[in-house]
Every structure is written in structure tokens, then in C-alpha cells.
Amino acid sequence: MSAPEATPSAAAQIAAAALAVPGVAELHGGAFGEIATYLPGERVVGVTVGDAGARVHITVYSDQDVREVAAAVRRDVEAATGLKAVVTVEDVIHPGDD
């Protein structure tokens, strides 16, 4: 079985679904910016797509329940794309620090 194709629309759809969840401050690219989908002329930070589905790395606001935000991101990404989603909370920031 081949890996799902990381298309601009799929990567953008995943990013949009994650960013639409209340409490998500931003998508997170990892310590060295290595977490991203690389496409011709575009780089979608914080999103990768592979055999296991989508991986989404996020930063959450500190005034939110981190587990609830991560669960909502997973649910919304899976509903929007049909792919299994694994969500990693990379950082927590205070509202207004972004």
C-alpha cells in the first residue's frame, strides 16, 4: 500500500481544520522546523502525511484544557480528511504571547 499523497489541498485542509479549533495558537514545526509537508512552492508547517495518516503538531493557549484541544483537533482533522490523525502538543503559550 502506498502512502497517501501529500497534496496541497490535503495539507492545507489539515492545517485549516487544526487552526479552526479554539485554543490552538499555531501549528508547530518542531525544534528544527523539521515537521512540515514540503510541496512544490509551498511548505505547510506542523503537518505531515504518511502511511499512518496525518500528524499534526500544535501550540495551545495556556488558558485551555490541553487534552480537550488536542482531542478536538484530532476529531476535526479526521472528519475533514478521512485520515487517522495523531496530534502532538509541542508547546503551551499565554494568550497574547503569539
C-alpha positions in Angstrom: 0.0 0.0 0.0 1.4 3.4 -0.9 1.5 6.4 1.3 -1.4 8.9 1.0 -0.3 11.7 -1.4 0.5 14.9 0.4 -1.4 17.2 -1.9 -1.6 21.0 -1.4 -5.3 20.7 -0.7 -4.9 17.8 1.8 -2.1 19.6 3.7 -4.0 22.9 3.7 -7.2 21.2 4.7 -5.5 19.6 7.7 -3.8 22.9 8.7 -7.1 24.8 8.4 -9.0 22.2 10.4 -6.5 22.3 13.2 -6.2 26.1 13.3 -10.0 26.4 13.5 -10.1 24.7 16.8 -10.5 27.1 19.7 -7.4 27.1 21.9 -4.9 26.3 19.1 -2.4 29.2 18.9 -0.5 27.9 15.9 0.9 24.9 14.1 4.4 24.0 15.4 7.3 23.0 13.1 9.4 21.2 15.7 12.7 22.3 17.3 14.4 22.5 14.0 11.5 23.2 11.7 11.5 19.5 10.5 7.8 18.9 10.9 6.2 20.1 7.7 4.8 19.0 4.4 7.0 20.0 1.5 5.2 20.7 -1.7 6.3 22.5 -4.9 6.4 26.1 -4.0 4.8 25.6 -0.6 5.7 24.4 2.9 2.9 23.6 5.4 4.4 23.8 8.8 3.3 21.4 11.6 1.6 18.9 9.3 2.9 15.6 7.8 1.0 12.9 5.9 2.2 9.4 5.6 1.2 5.7 5.7 -0.2 6.1 9.2 -2.3 9.1 8.3 -1.8 12.7 9.4 0.5 14.1 12.1 -0.4 17.5 13.4 1.9 19.4 15.8 0.3 22.3 17.6 0.9 25.1 20.2 -2.0 25.5 22.7 -3.0 28.5 24.7 -2.4 28.1 28.5 -5.9 29.0 29.4 -7.4 26.0 27.6 -7.6 22.3 28.6 -4.7 20.9 26.6 -6.2 17.4 26.3 -9.6 18.7 25.1 -7.9 20.9 22.5 -5.8 18.0 21.2 -8.8 15.7 21.1 -10.8 18.3 19.2 -8.0 18.8 16.7 -7.8 15.0 16.1 -11.6 14.8 15.7 -11.9 17.7 13.3 -8.9 16.7 11.2 -10.2 13.1 10.9 -13.7 14.4 10.0 -12.3 16.8 7.4 -9.9 14.4 5.7 -10.9 10.9 6.5 -7.3 10.2 7.6 -6.3 9.0 11.0 -4.7 11.9 12.9 -2.1 11.9 15.6 -1.9 15.2 17.4 1.2 16.3 19.4 1.1 19.4 21.6 4.6 20.8 21.2 4.2 24.0 23.3 1.9 25.9 25.5 1.8 29.7 25.5 0.0 32.5 27.3 -2.7 34.3 25.2 -1.3 37.4 23.7 2.3 36.0 23.6 1.9 34.9 20.0 
